């Protein structure tokens, strides 16, 4: 069968989910270590989560299904 396009999109979704999960875990860890920096950490986390989701959306639409 081989490597299908749907499988590529599924891998991109899995990678995005894992990436956002790791981002949330590390943001919580950083906030626990330095509570005074919670606002900048939150801002950076939101921006990075949006970029991770954007990469998945681009990969989902870049793969044409025939």
BAVEXSE-876067 format. One record per atom (N, C-alpha, C): residue in one letter; atom name; x, y, z. Coordinates in steps of 0.001 Angstrom, whole numbers, plus 500000, padded with zeros to 6 digits. Example, Ala and Ser with C-alpha at 12.3 -4.5 7.8 and 13.67 -1.06 7.14 Angstrom:
// BAVEXSE-876067
ATOM  roke  tido    east   north      up
ATOM     A     N  513190  494310  507800
ATOM     A    CA  512300  495500  507800
ATOM     A     C  513200  496700  507800
ATOM     S     N  512850  497750  507080
ATOM     S    CA  513670  498940  507140
ATOM     S     C  512900  500030  507870
//
This chain:
// BAVEXSE-876067
ATOM  roke  tido    east   north      up
ATOM     X     N  500817  498812  500000
ATOM     X    CA  500000  500000  500000
ATOM     X     C  500859  501249  500000
ATOM     X     N  501717  501366  500965
ATOM     X    CA  502617  502508  500974
ATOM     X     C  502138  503648  501845
ATOM     X     N  502753  504758  501652
ATOM     X    CA  502521  505966  502433
ATOM     X     C  501442  506786  501747
ATOM     X     N  500242  506824  502315
ATOM     X    CA  499142  507544  501687
ATOM     X     C  499098  508994  502157
ATOM     X     N  498342  509790  501431
ATOM     X    CA  498226  511209  501779
ATOM     X     C  497456  511402  503082
ATOM     X     N  496451  510558  503294
ATOM     X    CA  495694  510658  504544
ATOM     X     C  496586  510324  505741
ATOM     X     N  497498  509384  505553
ATOM     X    CA  498429  509035  506618
ATOM     X     C  499361  510210  506925
ATOM     X     N  499762  510939  505900
ATOM     X    CA  500622  512107  506101
ATOM     X     C  499906  513182  506910
ATOM     X     N  498626  513405  506619
ATOM     X    CA  497859  514395  507378
ATOM     X     C  497654  513915  508814
ATOM     X     N  497442  512609  508984
ATOM     X    CA  497284  512069  510334
ATOM     X     C  498560  512238  511145
ATOM     X     N  499705  512027  510520
ATOM     X    CA  500973  512238  511221
ATOM     X     C  501172  513706  511579
ATOM     X     N  500761  514599  510696
ATOM     X    CA  500864  516028  510993
ATOM     X     C  499971  516400  512170
ATOM     X     N  498763  515820  512227
ATOM     X    CA  497859  516088  513349
ATOM     X     C  498432  515531  514646
ATOM     X     N  499005  514346  514571
ATOM     X    CA  499619  513748  515759
ATOM     X     C  500801  514592  516241
ATOM     X     N  501620  515036  515320
ATOM     X    CA  502757  515883  515684
ATOM     X     C  502318  517204  516289
ATOM     X     N  501256  517789  515734
ATOM     X    CA  500738  519035  516296
ATOM     X     C  500197  518847  517700
ATOM     X     N  499489  517745  517913
ATOM     X    CA  498955  517465  519253
ATOM     X     C  500054  517237  520269
ATOM     X     N  501056  516490  519879
ATOM     X    CA  502189  516250  520782
ATOM     X     C  502934  517556  521055
ATOM     X     N  503106  518371  520018
ATOM     X    CA  503808  519647  520187
ATOM     X     C  503084  520590  521130
ATOM     X     N  501770  520684  520991
ATOM     X    CA  501002  521565  521879
ATOM     X     C  500991  521012  523303
ATOM     X     N  500952  519693  523434
ATOM     X    CA  501018  519090  524764
ATOM     X     C  502328  519375  525458
ATOM     X     N  503420  519234  524730
ATOM     X    CA  504733  519545  525309
ATOM     X     C  504859  521028  525639
ATOM     X     N  504317  521863  524782
ATOM     X    CA  504352  523302  525030
ATOM     X     C  503612  523648  526320
ATOM     X     N  502430  523062  526507
ATOM     X    CA  501669  523317  527728
ATOM     X     C  502378  522818  528973
ATOM     X     N  502988  521643  528862
ATOM     X    CA  503706  521089  530015
ATOM     X     C  504894  521959  530407
ATOM     X     N  505651  522392  529425
ATOM     X    CA  506827  523217  529724
ATOM     X     C  506432  524613  530183
ATOM     X     N  505318  525138  529672
ATOM     X    CA  504851  526448  530143
ATOM     X     C  504410  526366  531598
ATOM     X     N  503723  525282  531953
ATOM     X    CA  503318  525104  533355
ATOM     X     C  504536  524940  534254
ATOM     X     N  505522  524211  533768
ATOM     X    CA  506757  524031  534548
ATOM     X     C  507489  525357  534734
ATOM     X     N  507553  526153  533662
ATOM     X    CA  508235  527444  533758
ATOM     X     C  507492  528397  534690
ATOM     X     N  506169  528372  534653
ATOM     X    CA  505389  529221  535546
ATOM     X     C  505553  528782  536995
ATOM     X     N  505663  527482  537217
ATOM     X    CA  505894  526986  538572
ATOM     X     C  507247  527392  539109
ATOM     X     N  508223  527458  538227
ATOM     X    CA  509574  527853  538664
ATOM     X     C  509676  529350  538909
ATOM     X     N  508950  530145  538103
ATOM     X    CA  509035  531598  538218
ATOM     X     C  507635  532194  538050
ATOM     X     N  506846  532257  539114
ATOM     X    CA  505469  532756  538995
ATOM     X     C  505379  534209  538528
ATOM     X     N  506414  534976  538747
ATOM     X    CA  506398  536371  538321
ATOM     X     C  506419  536543  536814
ATOM     X     N  506854  535525  536103
ATOM     X    CA  506938  535597  534644
ATOM     X     C  505760  534894  533979
ATOM     X     N  504656  534756  534710
ATOM     X    CA  503513  534013  534170
ATOM     X     C  502916  534674  532933
ATOM     X     N  502795  535997  532934
ATOM     X    CA  502188  536682  531790
ATOM     X     C  503022  536551  530527
ATOM     X     N  504339  536809  530548
ATOM     X    CA  505121  536610  529311
ATOM     X     C  505134  535155  528848
ATOM     X     N  505138  534221  529785
ATOM     X    CA  505119  532806  529411
ATOM     X     C  503795  532471  528735
ATOM     X     N  502687  532999  529251
ATOM     X    CA  501381  532763  528654
ATOM     X     C  501302  533332  527246
ATOM     X     N  501813  534530  527055
ATOM     X    CA  501783  535167  525739
ATOM     X     C  502587  534353  524732
ATOM     X     N  503785  533946  525108
ATOM     X    CA  504622  533156  524211
ATOM     X     C  503970  531811  523921
ATOM     X     N  503347  531207  524926
ATOM     X    CA  502689  529912  524735
ATOM     X     C  501527  530015  523757
ATOM     X     N  500733  531067  523867
ATOM     X    CA  499598  531244  522954
ATOM     X     C  500092  531447  521526
ATOM     X     N  501121  532250  521359
ATOM     X    CA  501677  532483  520017
ATOM     X     C  502224  531191  519433
ATOM     X     N  502970  530435  520221
ATOM     X    CA  503544  529186  519712
ATOM     X     C  502475  528143  519427
ATOM     X     N  501428  528072  520246
ATOM     X    CA  500336  527132  519979
ATOM     X     C  499634  527480  518674
ATOM     X     N  499449  528763  518406
ATOM     X    CA  498836  529181  517146
ATOM     X     C  499726  528825  515960
ATOM     X     N  501032  528977  516117
ATOM     X    CA  501943  528609  515030
ATOM     X     C  501945  527104  514784
ATOM     X     N  501892  526317  515844
ATOM     X    CA  501858  524867  515688
ATOM     X     C  500572  524454  514966
ATOM     X     N  499439  525018  515368
ATOM     X    CA  498180  524700  514699
ATOM     X     C  498192  525183  513261
ATOM     X     N  498805  526323  513011
ATOM     X    CA  498901  526838  511639
ATOM     X     C  499699  525924  510735
ATOM     X     N  500768  525355  511265
ATOM     X    CA  501562  524425  510470
ATOM     X     C  500735  523193  510127
ATOM     X     N  499935  522692  511082
ATOM     X    CA  499078  521551  510780
ATOM     X     C  498046  521905  509720
ATOM     X     N  497418  523065  509845
ATOM     X    CA  496397  523460  508870
ATOM     X     C  497014  523592  507482
ATOM     X     N  498200  524175  507401
ATOM     X    CA  498870  524266  506101
ATOM     X     C  499184  522887  505544
ATOM     X     N  499629  521993  506374
ATOM     X    CA  499941  520657  505878
ATOM     X     C  498679  519905  505478
ATOM     X     N  497576  520140  506168
ATOM     X    CA  496333  519459  505818
ATOM     X     C  495795  519934  504472
ATOM     X     N  495937  521216  504186
ATOM     X    CA  495436  521738  502916
ATOM     X     C  496450  521620  501793
ATOM     X     N  497706  521397  502113
ATOM     X    CA  498720  521279  501074
ATOM     X     C  498712  519905  500433
ATOM     X     N  498102  518929  501096
ATOM     X    CA  498062  517567  500566
ATOM     X     C  496735  517366  499850
ATOM     X     N  496743  517344  498519
ATOM     X    CA  495476  517148  497791
ATOM     X     C  495062  515678  497819
ATOM     X     N  493782  515459  498046
ATOM     X    CA  493244  514096  498032
ATOM     X     C  492643  513820  496665
ATOM     X     N  493053  512729  496092
ATOM     X    CA  492520  512347  494767
ATOM     X     C  491651  511124  494883
//
